[in-house]
Amino acid sequence: MEKKFIKIGNSYGIIIPPTALSLLNINPDTDKVKISIENDKFVIMKLKNPKIQPLLI
């Protein structure tokens, strides 16, 4: 699958098709992912048990 980057404000993004998310069992409304770079590749991994961040006031 080939994708082009799209401009989002001062950043860039890639649209991920729902079928790809489904194959990886990722719900974009509730799941969190970790994004890293390994060997010149973007790696996106679903977090199994995301840590709850404390709210700092």
C-alpha positions as CSV (number, residue, x, y, z in Angstrom):
1,M,0.0,0.0,0.0
2,E,1.4,3.4,-1.0
3,K,0.3,6.6,0.7
4,K,1.2,10.3,0.5
5,F,1.6,12.6,3.4
6,I,-1.0,15.2,4.0
7,K,-0.5,18.5,5.7
8,I,-2.3,18.9,9.1
9,G,-1.6,22.3,10.6
10,N,2.2,22.5,11.1
11,S,2.5,18.7,10.9
12,Y,2.0,15.9,8.4
13,G,-0.1,12.7,8.6
14,I,-1.0,9.6,6.7
15,I,-4.6,8.3,6.3
16,I,-4.8,4.7,7.5
17,P,-7.6,2.7,5.9
18,P,-10.2,1.1,8.2
19,T,-9.4,-2.3,6.8
20,A,-5.8,-2.0,7.9
21,L,-6.9,-0.9,11.4
22,S,-9.3,-3.8,11.6
23,L,-6.6,-6.3,10.6
24,L,-4.5,-5.0,13.4
25,N,-7.5,-4.9,15.8
26,I,-7.0,-1.2,16.4
27,N,-9.9,0.9,17.4
28,P,-8.9,4.5,16.6
29,D,-11.5,5.9,19.0
30,T,-10.3,4.1,22.1
31,D,-6.9,2.5,21.5
32,K,-3.5,4.2,21.9
33,V,-0.4,3.4,19.8
34,K,3.3,3.8,20.1
35,I,5.1,5.3,17.1
36,S,8.9,4.6,16.8
37,I,11.5,4.6,14.1
38,E,13.5,1.4,13.6
39,N,15.9,0.8,10.7
40,D,14.6,3.8,8.7
41,K,11.0,2.6,9.1
42,F,8.0,4.0,11.0
43,V,6.7,1.3,13.4
44,I,3.2,1.8,14.9
45,M,2.3,-0.6,17.7
46,K,-1.0,-0.9,19.6
47,L,-0.4,-0.4,23.3
48,K,-1.7,-3.5,25.2
49,N,-2.2,-1.8,28.5
50,P,-1.8,2.0,28.1
51,K,-0.6,3.6,31.3
52,I,-3.1,6.1,32.7
53,Q,-1.4,9.5,32.9
54,P,-2.1,11.4,36.1
55,L,-3.9,14.7,35.6
56,L,-1.5,17.5,36.8
57,I,-3.3,20.6,38.0
